[in-house]
C-alpha cells in the first residue's frame, strides 16, 4: 500500500482521469443522441444504464489486459498490411458510427413519419438502444484502455480513474442531452463530428494515424462558433418579441 503515498501515482491518476473524461466526450454525445429517440420517461434511466455499462466494459477490458494487448498482434495480412484484432474492432466500429450518424442526420433533416413520436415496444426499444450503446462503448473504450495500460502500471489506479471519469460523465450527461435537444443545429454538428470520429477510426484501423489533437481542436472551435450563433439567434428572437409587443404608455388622467 506504499504506492498510495507516491505522488507519481496521484499525478498519473489525475492525468488518466482527465484523459478518460476527454475521450468520453464523444461517447456521451453518441449515447445522448441514441437515448433521445427513447420515450421521455425512459431517457434518464437508459442514459445512466448506458454509462454504467461503459464503466463495466472498460473495467472488464482492464482486467483482461493480456487479452487486450494481444489484440495488437497481427492475425493475418492483406496486401502486405498486417490486420490485428484491434484493427478489425476499429474498422467495424467506425463503419457503425458512420452508419448511425448518417441515419440520425437523415431522420433529423427528413423528419419522422407521422405517429412515430412514441416508439412502439418500449422494452425492445430499450434493449436495442442498450445493445448499440454497448457496441459504441467497446469501440471507444479500446484505445483509452490501451493508453491507460501504457501510462499506469497499477490496475487499481486505472479502475479508480475510470470510475471517477464515468461518475463525472453521469453528472454531465443529463445537461448535455437537454442542451442538444434544445438546439437542433448543435445536434447536427455533434453528428457531423461523430462522422469524423468514425472516419478517423477507420483510418486508424489501416495504421493511418490522425493526431487526435486536430480533431478535438476542430470540435472545440466549431462548438465555440455555434455557441456564438446560438447567442445571436437568441438575442434576435428577443428583439423580435419586443418589437411585436411594444410598450404601451398610459394615458394621462386628469
KOLNUKOL-590044 format. One record per residue (C-alpha): z, y, x. Coordinates in steps of 0.001 Angstrom, whole numbers, padded with zeros to 6 digits, always signed. Layout:
N
ZYX ...
This chain:
254
+000000+000000+000000 -000011+002292+003050 -003622+003191+002313 -002410+005129-000751 -000861+007692+001623 -004056+008012+003632 -005680+011445+002974 -009123+009985+003711 -008673+007638+000751 -007901+010557-001564 -010870+012543-000276 -013105+009528-000872 -011585+009073-004352 -012218+012701-005366 -015739+012644-003890 -016590+009388-005628 -015166+010640-008948 -017293+013789-008762 -020327+011683-007851 -019755+009342-010798 -019461+012321-013184 -022691+013884-011866 -024566+010568-012013 -023181+010021-015533 -024645+013223-016988 -027996+011627-017799 -026077+008632-019199 -024126+010936-021553 -027325+012670-022685 -029059+009375-023452 -026018+007996-025287 -025733+011241-027304 -029397+011038-028327 -029164+007358-029261 -025972+007941-031249 -027465+010967-033067 -029619+008572-035126 -026495+006864-036466 -024685+007939-039667 -022387+010904-039021 -019227+008909-039760 -020111+006265-037153 -021206+008585-034338 -017801+009236-032673 -016863+005552-032714 -020260+004465-031372 -020162+007125-028652 -016675+006103-027457 -017590+002419-027614 -020745+003090-025604 -018874+004989-022889 -016160+002304-022782 -018947-000244-022354 -020293+001871-019476 -016891+001749-017790 -016580-002022-018228 -020139-002537-016940 -019507-000531-013780 -016190-002241-013103 -017760-005691-013547 -020556-004725-011164 -017952-003571-008656 -016019-006840-008945 -019243-008713-008218 -020027-006715-005071 -021507-009732-003276 -023988-010310-006109 -024839-006605-006350 -025561-006280-002639 -027643-009464-002812 -029889-007653-005294 -031267-005588-002431 -032728-008704-000782 -036430-009356-001400 -037199-012031-003980 -040985-012078-003500 -043793-009939-002132 -046674-008219-003932 -049489-006824-001748 -047129-006865+001212 -044425-004975-000698 -041067-006707-000974 -039664-006851-004527 -035910-007248-004944 -033702-007721-007994 -032699-004056-007792 -036377-003046-007842 -037005-005130-010972 -033991-003615-012766 -035028-000071-011823 -038663-000693-012812 -037980-002139-016252 -035111+000285-016805 -037437+003185-016008 -040028+001809-018437 -037333+001519-021112 -036287+005137-020514 -039894+006323-020751 -040389+004399-023994 -037171+005585-025640 -037606+009213-024579 -041226+009318-025741 -040262+007702-029053 -037447+010217-029620 -039771+013126-028794 -042313+011754-031290 -039668+011464-034023 -038429+014960-033225 -041907+016507-033439 -043355+014496-036313 -040133+014278-038329 -038556+011316-040074 -040012+009603-043095 -038639+010600-046459 -035491+008790-047488 -034627+007794-043925 -031752+010226-043462 -029188+007440-043919 -030201+004412-041858 -030206+001101-043666 -027964-001657-042403 -025129+000143-040641 -023900-002978-038853 -027333-003923-037487 -027970-000291-036530 -024634-000185-034682 -025365-003415-032799 -028902-002264-031915 -027593+001041-030581 -024888-000686-028524 -027487-003060-027005 -029649-000097-025998 -026602+001669-024536 -025757-001484-022551 -029265-001552-021055 -029042+002120-020126 -025564+001581-018622 -026768-001219-016342 -029759+000812-015147 -027737+003975-014497 -024756+002113-013033 -026624+000083-010435 -027347+002839-007927 -023958+004501-008424 -022166+001203-007753 -024224+000566-004604 -023434+004149-003487 -019726+003594-004201 -019705+000404-002144 -021253+002296+000759 -018730+005164+000536 -015404+003395-000056 -014156+000042+001180 -011219-000325-001221 -012159-001759-004618 -009084-000299-006437 -010142+003198-005322 -013652+002647-006696 -012305+001323-010002 -009894+004265-010326 -012738+006740-009673 -014900+005088-012336 -012071+005090-014903 -011318+008798-014313 -015025+009709-014434 -015575+007848-017716 -012470+009450-019260 -013883+012878-018354 -017217+011881-019895 -015455+010709-023070 -013805+014114-023407 -017084+015952-022835 -019411+013664-024821 -018460+014986-028258 -019072+018620-027332 -022343+017771-025583 -023568+015767-028589 -022767+018505-031111 -024337+021151-028867 -027536+019105-028502 -027681+018526-032282 -027371+022274-032980 -030224+023177-030614 -033378+021026-031089 -035120+022740-028147 -032281+021619-025880 -032707+018064-027162 -036428+018189-026278 -035508+019483-022813 -032996+016653-022338 -035572+014068-023426 -038127+015560-021052 -035712+015182-018169 -034992+011599-019176 -038739+011018-018820 -038462+012489-015315 -035480+010206-014580 -037435+007185-015837 -040369+008128-013606 -038017+008515-010621 -036512+005072-011320 -039981+003503-011352 -040846+005305-008108 -037578+004068-006553 -038489+000503-007519 -041612+000862-005319 -039498+002235-002417 -040752+005780-003020 -037536+007744-002590 -037319+011009-004506 -034343+013209-003471 -032022+013414-006474 -031107+016975-005492 -034583+018165-006525 -034237+016563-009950 -030735+017928-010574 -031733+021414-009353 -034715+021473-011714 -032463+020256-014531 -029832+022932-013848 -032471+025682-013571 -034157+024648-016832 -030793+024467-018620 -029968+027983-017401 -033295+029314-018698 -032800+027518-022026 -029278+028966-022297 -030790+032455-021941 -033378+031610-024607 -030649+030421-026978 -028693+033630-026388 -031800+035754-027056 -032630+033835-030249 -029038+034185-031454 -028988+037944-030858 -032385+038381-032582 -031194+036388-035600 -028066+038551-035759 -030178+041736-035665 -032465+040457-038442 -029432+039627-040560 -028100+043150-040071 -031475+044682-040995 -031714+042545-044106 -028242+043670-045208 -027964+047352-044290 -024625+049092-044516 -024308+050998-047813 -022293+054211-047727 -020011+055023-050576 -020986+057949-052770 -018765+060987-052644 -016325+061008-055565 -015057+064334-056982 
